[in-house]
Amino acid sequence: LCSVPDTANLETKEAEGQEVDLAGSHANQVSLDDIPTLAFPSISTSDFQFNHEKAADIIVEKVAEFSNNLKNARLVLVDLSHKSKILSLVKARVMEKNIDSQSFFTHVGDITHLYSRGGLRCNVIANAANWRLKPGGGGVNAAIFNAAGPELEFATKEKVKSLSPGNAAVVPLPSSSPLFTREGVTHVIHVLGPNMNPQRPNCLNNDYNKGCKVLQDAYTSLFEGFASIVR
Ligand code: AR6
């Protein structure tokens, strides 16, 4: 247990805007690298325009529910910027709950470079996908498909053709993918969240009764998918 990251210290460094070099400090801590870890972006809160406060409530509720069942695994919420509103909201809510800081923490960085740039080993990453499961479209979806190479597109097509909102699909990543070789990612879990953007398909027109239910379902599917890999 002594090899668990000092998240308080990390957060201080994050707040100071320093680079956090986990790679060096954890080079000899094999056990940490071995803990199954899911890194996930905040589903639906950028291109899909879902309300950040409501999304933060749901993330913390679902993490609290699943971190109990995932004793020997870690969940990590990732966003690109130290100024991320969703990370701040989630951190504030986590303080109020009884969530173990070793099984859930936040991380600032690009989800496609967690190990090579942040020293954070995550064998599974989640993607905020589109319903067709197609590359491109910007956001984290474009970044993950770009970084994974054509291998991810082929592997995804083999597994599933499309997703409906609130669902997730676990895709094993071929070992020839750069995300596998460079970052140690063995699985990508595509998740389709609720959409509040009128310019995207299946817009919920601000119906947050439905939207919150769909986002809860999306995180349930994501965490169940991760649990199925860990088991
Ligand atoms: N690493 C970590 N987090 C990221 C990265 C990255 N490389 N890129 C974005 N984020 P979004 P959505 C964060 O828009 O709202 C696509 O076009 C971002 O700051 O990617 O679910 C798809 O094709 C935000 O916190 O996903 C869909 O059509 C979070 O990832 C649509 O967007 C999600 O932002 C899905 O929209």
Boltz pocket constraint, residues with backbone or C-beta under 6 A from the ligand:
constraints:
  - pocket:
      binder: B
      contacts: [[A, 41], [A, 42], [A, 43], [A, 44], [A, 45], [A, 46], [A, 47], [A, 48], [A, 49], [A, 78], [A, 79], [A, 80], [A, 86], [A, 109], [A, 110], [A, 111], [A, 112], [A, 128], [A, 129], [A, 130], [A, 131], [A, 134], [A, 136], [A, 137], [A, 138], [A, 139], [A, 140], [A, 141], [A, 142], [A, 143], [A, 193], [A, 200]]
      max_distance: 6.0
